[in-house]
Structures are given as C-alpha cells and as structure tokens.
Amino acid sequence: MNMEKKLFLIGPTGCGKSRLIREVLGEKLAAAGGFVTERSLDESGGFVGYSLLPAAAAGGVVGFTPELYLDCHSFPPEKNHEVFRETGVRLLQEALWYPFSLLDEVGGYELVIPQFAAALQAYLDSDQPCVGALRSMEDAELLRSLLGLSDRYPQKLQSLLGELKKHPDVRIVELHEENADEVCAMLSRWAAEYAG
C-alpha cells in the first residue's frame, strides 16, 4: 500500500525533526524543491538569527545566500516579512518543478503573511510529494510571546494543522524519543517511494 504523499513530523523545538529528515534523506535532498530554515552565525560564530534557504542546501548544494528573516540582535527580534513575501513565495511556487519537496519548517510567524499563506495553501493543494517539519501549538505560544505576535498567529497555525489532519494524502507523525526508530523507518519508506 502506498504511503501518503505528504509526510510531516511534529514535535517541540529541539526534538530532532529536521535532523532526522536530513539524516534519512541525505543527498537526495539535493534534488528537493521547497525551503529550509537555518540558524545564522556571524564570522566569529556568534548567533545572529534565522535565515531562509532553498531546500537543496540541506542536501549539500552550495552557493545559496541565506536570507535573514529573524534578526536576534535586539529584543524582541526584528522580523523581515519581505523574505517570506518574496523568496518564500517563489520557493513554494518553484517547488512544483522538482520531483519532491522539503518544507522545514512550517508553522512560524510566516503564516500571518498573506502572500506566503496563499502560496503555501496552493502548494499543499498540489499532489506533489513533500516531507517536512511542523511547529507544534505549544511552540507557537512561546513564539507568539517572544515575537509579540497577536492571537491571530496561533489561530492560523491551529487552522493549518486542522486542515492537514483532515487531508487524505497527508500524514502527521509526532516525534518523541520513544518512537524515533519507528519514524526513521517511516521516513526511509517515504523516501524510497517518493524521493528515489
């Protein structure tokens, strides 16, 4: 029996969602559309914030310029909506040109940016295979407080999670320490079927 085309891992920040996806798919991610979010460091190794990159960067493809969307030099961190309005939208639209996509991660404050939200919905409505990581509702509350976001943000995430759970071709798997081997096997099966 075929797996669902879209497989998302969910769990608290730091539980290993992104690491596990990258370990299992490895070099196959060089052929992925979509995007990844990365911690950005300055030249001395100090933490700067978070940047958006094409998903292929997770597969070892070099030459991309990280686009900083959350600058953590100040408090609260400074948000750059244009990164999601422009680059995020473009990466979602271009994702359909690839055999499969990686969305790592979905569910941050980008959901309240109308252009990105519309592009994400259009992408999720496609039948393209996708693997990704989702932010949990618990993390959303922490992020809302940290960034000074309105209640609209967790409502958007709750709505997205609700839609994904009802979608017949989407599987959401909660990752925790006890089921890491099981999730790893599931990712391997998904990769063999859709990223081979």
Phi and psi restraints in degrees (value plus and minus 20) as a CYANA .aco file:
   2 ASN   PHI     -90.9   -50.9
   2 ASN   PSI     126.4   166.4
   3 MET   PHI     -97.7   -57.7
   3 MET   PSI     142.7   182.7
   4 GLU   PHI     -81.2   -41.2
   4 GLU   PSI     126.0   166.0
   5 LYS   PHI     -91.6   -51.6
   5 LYS   PSI     -48.1    -8.1
   6 LYS   PHI    -133.9   -93.9
   6 LYS   PSI      99.0   139.0
   7 LEU   PHI    -140.7  -100.7
   7 LEU   PSI     101.1   141.1
   8 PHE   PHI    -141.3  -101.3
   8 PHE   PSI     117.4   157.4
   9 LEU   PHI    -118.2   -78.2
   9 LEU   PSI     119.9   159.9
  10 ILE   PHI    -150.7  -110.7
  10 ILE   PSI     130.1   170.1
  11 GLY   PHI     143.2   183.2
  11 GLY   PSI     150.7   190.7
  12 PRO   PHI     -85.8   -45.8
  12 PRO   PSI     135.4   175.4
  13 THR   PHI     -74.0   -34.0
  13 THR   PSI     112.9   152.9
  14 GLY   PHI      70.9   110.9
  14 GLY   PSI     -19.0    21.0
  15 CYS   PHI    -101.3   -61.3
  15 CYS   PSI     -29.6    10.4
  16 GLY   PHI      84.4   124.4
  16 GLY   PSI      -3.1    36.9
  17 LYS   PHI     -78.4   -38.4
  17 LYS   PSI     -76.4   -36.4
  18 SER   PHI     -83.4   -43.4
  18 SER   PSI     -62.8   -22.8
  19 ARG   PHI     -79.6   -39.6
  19 ARG   PSI     -64.5   -24.5
  20 LEU   PHI     -86.2   -46.2
  20 LEU   PSI     -63.2   -23.2
  21 ILE   PHI     -79.3   -39.3
  21 ILE   PSI     -65.3   -25.3
  22 ARG   PHI     -88.3   -48.3
  22 ARG   PSI     -57.4   -17.4
  23 GLU   PHI     -85.2   -45.2
  23 GLU   PSI     -64.1   -24.1
  24 VAL   PHI     -93.4   -53.4
  24 VAL   PSI     -65.2   -25.2
  25 LEU   PHI    -103.2   -63.2
  25 LEU   PSI     -48.1    -8.1
  26 GLY   PHI      29.1    69.1
  26 GLY   PSI    -147.4  -107.4
  27 GLU   PHI     -86.7   -46.7
  27 GLU   PSI     -37.5     2.5
  28 LYS   PHI     -80.5   -40.5
  28 LYS   PSI     -45.8    -5.8
  29 LEU   PHI     -87.7   -47.7
  29 LEU   PSI     -34.5     5.5
  30 ALA   PHI     -83.2   -43.2
  30 ALA   PSI     -41.3    -1.3
  31 ALA   PHI    -120.7   -80.7
  31 ALA   PSI     -10.3    29.7
  32 ALA   PHI    -109.3   -69.3
  32 ALA   PSI     123.0   163.0
  33 GLY   PHI    -107.6   -67.6
  33 GLY   PSI    -196.9  -156.9
  34 GLY   PHI      76.6   116.6
  34 GLY   PSI    -171.0  -131.0
  35 PHE   PHI    -171.3  -131.3
  35 PHE   PSI     142.4   182.4
  36 VAL   PHI    -150.8  -110.8
  36 VAL   PSI     132.4   172.4
  37 THR   PHI    -129.0   -89.0
  37 THR   PSI     116.4   156.4
  38 GLU   PHI    -151.2  -111.2
  38 GLU   PSI     128.6   168.6
  39 ARG   PHI     -89.3   -49.3
  39 ARG   PSI     114.6   154.6
  40 SER   PHI    -126.9   -86.9
  40 SER   PSI     117.6   157.6
  41 LEU   PHI    -140.0  -100.0
  41 LEU   PSI     132.6   172.6
  42 ASP   PHI    -105.0   -65.0
  42 ASP   PSI    -197.1  -157.1
  43 GLU   PHI     -82.1   -42.1
  43 GLU   PSI     -46.3    -6.3
  44 SER   PHI    -112.9   -72.9
  44 SER   PSI     -15.1    24.9
  45 GLY   PHI      70.4   110.4
  45 GLY   PSI     -14.0    26.0
  46 GLY   PHI     -98.0   -58.0
  46 GLY   PSI     125.5   165.5
  47 PHE   PHI     -89.5   -49.5
  47 PHE   PSI     110.9   150.9
  48 VAL   PHI    -127.9   -87.9
  48 VAL   PSI     -65.4   -25.4
  49 GLY   PHI     142.9   182.9
  49 GLY   PSI    -167.8  -127.8
  50 TYR   PHI    -145.5  -105.5
  50 TYR   PSI     119.6   159.6
  51 SER   PHI    -145.4  -105.4
  51 SER   PSI     139.0   179.0
  52 LEU   PHI    -125.8   -85.8
  52 LEU   PSI     117.0   157.0
  53 LEU   PHI    -159.6  -119.6
  53 LEU   PSI     136.1   176.1
  54 PRO   PHI     -80.4   -40.4
  54 PRO   PSI     128.4   168.4
  55 ALA   PHI     -79.1   -39.1
  55 ALA   PSI     -50.6   -10.6
  56 ALA   PHI     -78.9   -38.9
  56 ALA   PSI     -42.2    -2.2
  57 ALA   PHI     -80.4   -40.4
  57 ALA   PSI     -51.4   -11.4
  58 ALA   PHI     -92.0   -52.0
  58 ALA   PSI     -36.7     3.3
  59 GLY   PHI    -118.2   -78.2
  59 GLY   PSI      -9.1    30.9
  60 GLY   PHI      76.9   116.9
  60 GLY   PSI     -19.8    20.2
  61 VAL   PHI     -93.4   -53.4
  61 VAL   PSI     109.3   149.3
  62 VAL   PHI    -128.2   -88.2
  62 VAL   PSI     150.2   190.2
  63 GLY   PHI      84.0   124.0
  63 GLY   PSI     -23.0    17.0
  64 PHE   PHI    -103.9   -63.9
  64 PHE   PSI     126.6   166.6
  65 THR   PHI    -118.0   -78.0
  65 THR   PSI      97.1   137.1
  66 PRO   PHI     -82.4   -42.4
  66 PRO   PSI     118.1   158.1
  67 GLU   PHI    -128.9   -88.9
  67 GLU   PSI      91.7   131.7
  68 LEU   PHI     -90.5   -50.5
  68 LEU   PSI      97.9   137.9
  69 TYR   PHI    -127.0   -87.0
  69 TYR   PSI     -34.3     5.7
  70 LEU   PHI    -158.6  -118.6
  70 LEU   PSI      87.8   127.8
  71 ASP   PHI    -115.8   -75.8
  71 ASP   PSI      94.9   134.9
  72 CYS   PHI    -117.1   -77.1
  72 CYS   PSI      -1.2    38.8
  73 HIS   PHI     -89.4   -49.4
  73 HIS   PSI     -45.3    -5.3
  74 SER   PHI    -139.3   -99.3
  74 SER   PSI     151.4   191.4
  75 PHE   PHI    -152.0  -112.0
  75 PHE   PSI     106.3   146.3
  76 PRO   PHI     -88.9   -48.9
  76 PRO   PSI     138.9   178.9
  77 PRO   PHI     -77.5   -37.5
  77 PRO   PSI     129.0   169.0
  78 GLU   PHI    -108.7   -68.7
  78 GLU   PSI     106.9   146.9
  79 LYS   PHI    -115.0   -75.0
  79 LYS   PSI     118.8   158.8
  80 ASN   PHI    -134.2   -94.2
  80 ASN   PSI      72.8   112.8
  81 HIS   PHI     -82.2   -42.2
  81 HIS   PSI     -48.3    -8.3
  82 GLU   PHI     -81.4   -41.4
  82 GLU   PSI     -49.2    -9.2
  83 VAL   PHI     -80.3   -40.3
  83 VAL   PSI     -62.7   -22.7
  84 PHE   PHI    -100.2   -60.2
  84 PHE   PSI     -56.8   -16.8
  85 ARG   PHI     -80.7   -40.7
  85 ARG   PSI     -56.5   -16.5
  86 GLU   PHI    -125.7   -85.7
  86 GLU   PSI     -89.4   -49.4
  87 THR   PHI     -85.9   -45.9
  87 THR   PSI     -63.8   -23.8
  88 GLY   PHI     -79.1   -39.1
  88 GLY   PSI     -65.8   -25.8
  89 VAL   PHI     -82.0   -42.0
  89 VAL   PSI     -65.9   -25.9
  90 ARG   PHI     -80.9   -40.9
  90 ARG   PSI     -63.3   -23.3
  91 LEU   PHI     -84.5   -44.5
  91 LEU   PSI     -56.1   -16.1
  92 LEU   PHI     -88.8   -48.8
  92 LEU   PSI     -61.1   -21.1
  93 GLN   PHI     -87.2   -47.2
  93 GLN   PSI     -62.5   -22.5
  94 GLU   PHI     -92.6   -52.6
  94 GLU   PSI     -39.1     0.9
  95 ALA   PHI     -76.3   -36.3
  95 ALA   PSI     -51.4   -11.4
  96 LEU   PHI     -88.3   -48.3
  96 LEU   PSI     -32.3     7.7
  97 TRP   PHI    -100.7   -60.7
  97 TRP   PSI     -31.8     8.2
  98 TYR   PHI    -121.0   -81.0
  98 TYR   PSI     143.1   183.1
  99 PRO   PHI     -87.6   -47.6
  99 PRO   PSI     -49.3    -9.3
 100 PHE   PHI    -178.3  -138.3
 100 PHE   PSI     152.1   192.1
 101 SER   PHI    -153.8  -113.8
 101 SER   PSI     138.4   178.4
 102 LEU   PHI    -138.5   -98.5
 102 LEU   PSI     107.3   147.3
 103 LEU   PHI    -138.6   -98.6
 103 LEU   PSI      82.8   122.8
 104 ASP   PHI    -158.2  -118.2
 104 ASP   PSI      76.7   116.7
 105 GLU   PHI    -145.7  -105.7
 105 GLU   PSI     146.3   186.3
 106 VAL   PHI    -134.0   -94.0
 106 VAL   PSI     122.4   162.4
 107 GLY   PHI      99.3   139.3
 107 GLY   PSI      -9.8    30.2
 108 GLY   PHI    -107.7   -67.7
 108 GLY   PSI    -183.3  -143.3
 109 TYR   PHI     -85.3   -45.3
 109 TYR   PSI     -31.9     8.1
 110 GLU   PHI     -80.0   -40.0
 110 GLU   PSI     -39.4     0.6
 111 LEU   PHI     -86.1   -46.1
 111 LEU   PSI     -41.2    -1.2
 112 VAL   PHI    -111.3   -71.3
 112 VAL   PSI     -17.9    22.1
 113 ILE   PHI    -111.4   -71.4
 113 ILE   PSI      89.7   129.7
 114 PRO   PHI     -74.6   -34.6
 114 PRO   PSI     -61.2   -21.2
 115 GLN   PHI     -84.1   -44.1
 115 GLN   PSI     -62.0   -22.0
 116 PHE   PHI     -89.4   -49.4
 116 PHE   PSI     -63.9   -23.9
 117 ALA   PHI     -78.7   -38.7
 117 ALA   PSI     -61.1   -21.1
 118 ALA   PHI     -86.7   -46.7
 118 ALA   PSI     -62.3   -22.3
 119 ALA   PHI     -86.3   -46.3
 119 ALA   PSI     -57.4   -17.4
 120 LEU   PHI     -84.9   -44.9
 120 LEU   PSI     -64.3   -24.3
 121 GLN   PHI     -80.8   -40.8
 121 GLN   PSI     -64.6   -24.6
 122 ALA   PHI     -81.4   -41.4
 122 ALA   PSI     -60.5   -20.5
 123 TYR   PHI     -85.2   -45.2
 123 TYR   PSI     -66.6   -26.6
 124 LEU   PHI     -85.0   -45.0
 124 LEU   PSI     -45.4    -5.4
 125 ASP   PHI     -97.8   -57.8
 125 ASP   PSI     -32.5     7.5
 126 SER   PHI     -96.6   -56.6
 126 SER   PSI     148.0   188.0
 127 ASP   PHI    -121.0   -81.0
 127 ASP   PSI      -2.0    38.0
 128 GLN   PHI     -92.1   -52.1
 128 GLN   PSI     116.5   156.5
 129 PRO   PHI     -81.5   -41.5
 129 PRO   PSI     123.7   163.7
 130 CYS   PHI    -171.8  -131.8
 130 CYS   PSI     120.8   160.8
 131 VAL   PHI    -144.3  -104.3
 131 VAL   PSI     126.6   166.6
 132 GLY   PHI    -188.9  -148.9
 132 GLY   PSI     159.1   199.1
 133 ALA   PHI    -140.8  -100.8
 133 ALA   PSI     118.7   158.7
 134 LEU   PHI    -135.0   -95.0
 134 LEU   PSI     122.2   162.2
 135 ARG   PHI     -96.7   -56.7
 135 ARG   PSI     120.8   160.8
 136 SER   PHI    -104.4   -64.4
 136 SER   PSI     141.6   181.6
 137 MET   PHI     -82.8   -42.8
 137 MET   PSI     -54.4   -14.4
 138 GLU   PHI     -83.1   -43.1
 138 GLU   PSI     -63.6   -23.6
 139 ASP   PHI     -86.3   -46.3
 139 ASP   PSI     -53.0   -13.0
 140 ALA   PHI     -82.0   -42.0
 140 ALA   PSI     -59.1   -19.1
 141 GLU   PHI     -84.8   -44.8
 141 GLU   PSI     -60.8   -20.8
 142 LEU   PHI     -84.5   -44.5
 142 LEU   PSI     -63.3   -23.3
 143 LEU   PHI     -85.0   -45.0
 143 LEU   PSI     -60.4   -20.4
 144 ARG   PHI     -78.1   -38.1
 144 ARG   PSI     -65.2   -25.2
 145 SER   PHI     -86.7   -46.7
 145 SER   PSI     -64.5   -24.5
 146 LEU   PHI     -82.6   -42.6
 146 LEU   PSI     -62.1   -22.1
 147 LEU   PHI    -116.3   -76.3
 147 LEU   PSI     -20.8    19.2
 148 GLY   PHI      46.4    86.4
 148 GLY   PSI      17.3    57.3
 149 LEU   PHI    -103.8   -63.8
 149 LEU   PSI     137.5   177.5
 150 SER   PHI     -98.7   -58.7
 150 SER   PSI     153.6   193.6
 151 ASP   PHI     -85.0   -45.0
 151 ASP   PSI     -35.0     5.0
 152 ARG   PHI     -81.2   -41.2
 152 ARG   PSI     -52.5   -12.5
 153 TYR   PHI     -84.0   -44.0
 153 TYR   PSI     -76.8   -36.8
 154 PRO   PHI     -81.8   -41.8
 154 PRO   PSI     -49.0    -9.0
 155 GLN   PHI     -84.9   -44.9
 155 GLN   PSI     -60.3   -20.3
 156 LYS   PHI     -83.8   -43.8
 156 LYS   PSI     -62.6   -22.6
 157 LEU   PHI     -85.7   -45.7
 157 LEU   PSI     -63.2   -23.2
 158 GLN   PHI     -80.1   -40.1
 158 GLN   PSI     -60.6   -20.6
 159 SER   PHI     -84.4   -44.4
 159 SER   PSI     -64.3   -24.3
 160 LEU   PHI     -80.8   -40.8
 160 LEU   PSI     -67.9   -27.9
 161 LEU   PHI     -81.1   -41.1
 161 LEU   PSI     -60.3   -20.3
 162 GLY   PHI     -82.2   -42.2
 162 GLY   PSI     -63.7   -23.7
 163 GLU   PHI     -84.6   -44.6
 163 GLU   PSI     -63.4   -23.4
 164 LEU   PHI     -84.3   -44.3
 164 LEU   PSI     -59.6   -19.6
 165 LYS   PHI     -84.9   -44.9
 165 LYS   PSI     -48.2    -8.2
 166 LYS   PHI    -106.9   -66.9
 166 LYS   PSI     -34.8     5.2
 167 HIS   PHI     -90.5   -50.5
 167 HIS   PSI     109.3   149.3
 168 PRO   PHI     -88.5   -48.5
 168 PRO   PSI     -39.3     0.7
 169 ASP   PHI    -131.8   -91.8
 169 ASP   PSI       4.7    44.7
 170 VAL   PHI    -144.0  -104.0
 170 VAL   PSI     115.5   155.5
 171 ARG   PHI    -141.4  -101.4
 171 ARG   PSI     108.7   148.7
 172 ILE   PHI    -131.1   -91.1
 172 ILE   PSI     105.3   145.3
 173 VAL   PHI    -139.8   -99.8
 173 VAL   PSI     106.1   146.1
 174 GLU   PHI    -101.1   -61.1
 174 GLU   PSI     105.0   145.0
 175 LEU   PHI    -116.6   -76.6
 175 LEU   PSI     109.0   149.0
 176 HIS   PHI    -166.7  -126.7
 176 HIS   PSI     151.6   191.6
 177 GLU   PHI     -76.2   -36.2
 177 GLU   PSI     -57.7   -17.7
 178 GLU   PHI     -92.9   -52.9
 178 GLU   PSI     -43.2    -3.2
 179 ASN   PHI    -134.7   -94.7
 179 ASN   PSI      -3.1    36.9
 180 ALA   PHI     -78.8   -38.8
 180 ALA   PSI     -60.3   -20.3
 181 ASP   PHI     -86.4   -46.4
 181 ASP   PSI     -59.7   -19.7
 182 GLU   PHI     -84.9   -44.9
 182 GLU   PSI     -62.7   -22.7
 183 VAL   PHI     -88.2   -48.2
 183 VAL   PSI     -57.1   -17.1
 184 CYS   PHI     -80.1   -40.1
 184 CYS   PSI     -64.6   -24.6
 185 ALA   PHI     -84.2   -44.2
 185 ALA   PSI     -58.7   -18.7
 186 MET   PHI     -84.7   -44.7
 186 MET   PSI     -63.2   -23.2
 187 LEU   PHI     -82.4   -42.4
 187 LEU   PSI     -60.0   -20.0
 188 SER   PHI     -83.3   -43.3
 188 SER   PSI     -61.8   -21.8
 189 ARG   PHI     -85.0   -45.0
 189 ARG   PSI     -63.0   -23.0
 190 TRP   PHI     -81.2   -41.2
 190 TRP   PSI     -64.7   -24.7
 191 ALA   PHI     -83.3   -43.3
 191 ALA   PSI     -59.7   -19.7
 192 ALA   PHI     -85.3   -45.3
 192 ALA   PSI     -54.0   -14.0
 193 GLU   PHI    -103.3   -63.3
 193 GLU   PSI     -57.3   -17.3
 194 TYR   PHI    -138.2   -98.2
 194 TYR   PSI     -36.7     3.3
 195 ALA   PHI    -139.1   -99.1
 195 ALA   PSI      -2.1    37.9
